[in-house]
Amino acid sequence: MKTLVVAATKAEVAFFYQHYNLPEGDFIEGKNFDLLITGVGMVATAFSLGQYLSANKYILVLNVGIAGCFDRNIALGSLLNINEDTFAELGAENGDEFLTITDLGFGENHFKSIGKRITNLPSVKGITVNCVTGSEKSINNIVKRLNPTSESMEGAAVFYACKKENIDCLQVRSISNYVAPRNKETWEIGLAIKNLNEWLISFISEMN
């Protein structure tokens, strides 16, 4: 069985496309791996994975992409193994208190990677959001409640889908910016994508 590489956008895996001379498309079947571009956000990700995981058998789902980071001690461009991920906004407000979907008794909001660990990358806890955190108040609240290291818009949806299908899954994120009030001048998207693709090419090459 093959590995399924999952990313939200083509831009995040542009060098991977070039390295393997992959054709244009959102779902590409290869000899040793398939590549799925889901679109941004947890809804698009869950829908796309639902389509392809039910129709194909994979030994591993590898979710890759860029992400924001709450920890200023982690350099921009760093690669992280997100081994825990949480739907940060899935639940209900009860005054100033936040009740998770788990608290409400309607499901799960916290998931872990399944299968082998990536031992050469730091393992951290991430959150998945619909709205990227960008105010000091929101940052302080989320750090106090969940104390995450990274933030993405897809990670927990991948873990959720893989748990439902009982498929091993990993998530690797390259840090493009710190979670802060929005200021694109401080971001390092190019560096993050470069480092992510170099790692991804090496990882897939070693698996084959």
Disulfide bonds with the S-S distance in Angstrom:
none
